[in-house]
Amino acid sequence: MKRTKRTGRLSRYALLLLALLCAGCAGGGPITSSEGAGKWTAGYAYAEIPLPDEGPFYIAGYHNGWEITEVRDLQRATALWIEAGDCRAALVSVDCVGLGSDTVARIRDSLADLIAETGCTVHVIATHDHAGLDTLGLWGPVAQDGKNPAFMDNLVAACRDAVLRAYEDRRPGTLYAADVPMEEMYRDSRDPQVWDPMLHLLRFVPDDGGAGIRVLSCGAHAESLRGANTRLSRDYPGVLCDLVEERTGDRALFLPGAVGGLIMTREFLDPFDAEENLLVTGQKLADYACRPVEERELEAVFSDAGIAFSVPLDNTVFLYYKFLGILGNEALAGEGETGYALGASLSVLRLGSRTLVLVPGEIFPELVYGGGLGERAAHPERQNPEPLAGILSSYGLDDFFIVGLADDELGYIVPPDDFLVDEGAPYLEAAKPADGSRHYEETNSVGRGCADAIANALRELLDGVFK
C-alpha cells in the first residue's frame, strides 16, 4: 500500500515512527510502522482448545495436584489481526493462567509461513484464567510438571488456527477507542489499595457492515470462581466476551491489565456461590462494556516495537523448576542471587493516539500509576523505579493501557521497597512480618530486580525515539 506523503515540519509522533523504523528489536519481532495509511484492516477468529483423550488434567492457579472434575466451557485461543499500511500484527488471547516464552516461541514457529509472507508480528497474551489447565507446569504434584503435553500441542494448534482464520477474515474499517470508569468491581488484597478502575475498549467497525470486533481490557485476576473450583472454564473473560457478542453482535477479545497486587473482582453474593458469582461478574462487566460512551476515532497509523532484556533470577524455586525442565524460559548468566537471569521481552504498540504496553508478567498497579506505601513499606530505604505512566508521559504517550502476561510470564512484578521474603525459607514460604502485611506474591516472583528491569526496558525502548 502506498504511504501518504506529508509535507512541512515533522510532528513529534512522526519522529516517533521514524525512530522506531531505525531502532533495533528483539523478542517482540521486527519493528514495523505505518503512517497515513488511510484505513485500518482487522480480522477475528477463535478456536477452542480440545482436551486430549488422556489426562491427568491439573487445574492452575491455586493448589498442587488438583485435577479438573467437570468441563463448564473449553478454553479458547482468540486472535485479532490488525494492520495499517505496512504494519501488521496478530494478538492472540489465550484462556489460561500464563504462557512461558518457550510456548510463545512454539506458537510463532507454527506461524512461520504467515510471518514470512506478511512480515507480521505475533503477540500471545494469557487471560490469567485460574479455571484453566496448568500451562506453566507449576500446579502438578510438587516438583512434577503439571502441563499435559498433548494439551499444550492442542493449544499451539488452536493459536495457529485462530491466527490464520483471523487473517482470512480481515476487512477494512474504522477503529475507535474509549475508556469506561467502573465502580465497586475490584478488591485489592494487599496494600496500598491501587488499581486501574477503567475498562479499556477498542472497537473496530468494518466498512462492509458486518460484525465488528471489540477488544476489552481490565486489570483483575480471572478467578471469579475462586479457589475451591475444579471445573474447567474461561472464567469471567469468557462470560464477558460472550455477553458482549450476544448484546451487540460484535466479536470480542479479552486482554488482562495490571493485575498484580493482588487485584481481583469482588464476591457479589453472600453466601458465596461460584457459578452465580461468575455470571454476575460477567454481567456487570458486560454492562460497562456495552454502556453508551464517547468514543474517539483512531487515525490509521500503526507501529509495533519490542525490546529484549534480562531479569535477575533470585527465586531459587523457579531455578529448581527450570533445572527440572518444567519452566522453559531462557536462562542466562546473570547477577541475580542464583547467578542466573531470565531473558524476556517487552513491546509497545501504537494504534493512532493509543498505546498498548505489553508487559511479560503480573505488574503491581502502583508500579504503573504510582501511589506506593512510603514509610509503611517493608524496605522504605529502597527506591522504586519511576512509574510506567510517568515514563510514557515524558514521551507524550499519555493515552495508554497495560496488557499483562504478554509473550511470557515472569510472575508478580513487585515494588522493590515492599519486596520481602521469608528468612528461613525464601520463595518457599511467604514472609509474615509482625505488622501482618501480605507478602505472598514474592513467592511467585522472579525477584526484586524485575520491576527495575521492566522500567529500564521501557525507557530504553523509547529513549532512542526522542534523544
Secondary structure by P-SEA (a helix, b strand, c coil): cbbbbbcccccaaaaaaaaaaaccccccccccccccccccccccccccccccccccccccccccccccccccbbbbbbbbbbbcccbbbbbbbbccccccaaaaaaaaaaaaaaaaaccbbbbbbbccccccccccccccccccccccaaaaaaaaaaaaaaaaaaaaabbbbbbbbbbbbbccccccccccccccccccbbbbbbccccbbbbbbbbbccccccccccccccccaaaaaaaaaaaaccccbbbbbcccccbbbbccccccccaaaaaaaaaaaaaaaaacbbbbbbbccbbbbbbcccccccccaaaaaaaaacccccccccccccccbbbbbbbbbbbcccbbbbbbccccccccccccccccccccccccccccaaaaaaaacccccccccccccccccccccccccccccccccccccccccccccccccccccaaaaaaaaaaaaaaccccc
